[in-house]
């Protein structure tokens, strides 16, 4: 029997005063959003879409890592599995509810909805580029995500109770087909909801770029959540310093991959030099958008890449916390770079940043409240995952395996 090394932890934080934080965020964000909708409905629609895509990115990334955990049969990710399951399960119905304003005000967002259906660029995308097609396709996406999260969560919670190997087999089975279908929806959903804002433009790499952003954002979020849970001693049985190192390594890897996918898209479009494609980048060279593009080059890639190169940095909370928060800011700015130039082709709309902030904190508070309820209602880590003893740092022979394992409630 052996045990893993533990990070020297300071005393737990007193988080009792933060319980109302999600409600406060919802109230403040809701007020700002409603004011924005009355002042400028089109601006509100774009701001709402921007925040919706951010939290959709986070939820899809979490579901992806649940599937990867089961398919790779990794031991270190046992500690992160339940958190990812809860974030992924936000996709339906909660993120779907947040999509409703996007659908309701779609004509304010998507210019193709106001064009003659006989327009060539619209007609070739029939039947998706029709209003019924838009709603049906969106419903199919959320239906698929609901099916995947419902099946995974059902067997995950049942595994906690019974420990039946069938639960593990079922989760691996659903992860097998789920990761393929999830990849397809991660390609087509951002094309329908984000790229279609400027429907004249086409990029075969857009889905790959979005996939990389999903992974990058969820890894930064996961690091912060694991850091808090370790500080509170909620996951002290299964969470060790090696998990933080592995998350940091993956964050570095997807920093590279995300930069590669963005550069590949730019290189292919610019090298082809077709007016129907280059216009997308030409708009983003106007005014302050050029400055935003430079910030993304250095902030989304150069800065985090060099910071994360060091082995020790990946387990240094004082450095990693700002890096992960910076990743949130860069992900939001990157989505802004994709969405907002369609409405503001000359400059970043600084004067509307209060509306973007309002939509963001409303959705953040709403989803955080749901997440916390889920986390407090179930064990904080999978109790009978086949790799749970490995996650604890315990090496036993098969005949020594215990029937039950100690657990702590997520509400502690």
Buried (B, 14 or more C-beta within 10 A) or exposed (E): EEEBEEBEEEEEEEEEEEEEBBEEBBBBBBEBBEBBBEEBEEBBBBBBBBBBBBBBBBBBBBBBBBBBBBBEEBBBBBBBBBBBBBBBBBBBEBBBEBBEBBBEBBEBBBBBBEBEEEEEEBEEBEEBBBEEBBEEBBEEBBEBBBBBBEBBBBBBBBBBEEBEEEBBEBBBEBBEEBBEBBBEBBBBBBBBBBBBBBBEBBBEBBBBBBBBBBBBBBBBBBBBBBBBBBBBBBBBBBBBBBBBBBBBBBBBBBBBBBBBBBBBBBEEBEEEEEEEBBBBBEBBEEBBBEEBBEBBBEBBBEBBBEBBEEEEBBBBBEBBBEBBEBBBEBBBBBBBBBBBBBBBBEBBBEEBEEBBBBBBBBBBBBBBBBBBEBBEEBBBBBBBBBBBBBBBBBEEEEEEEEEEBEBBEBEE
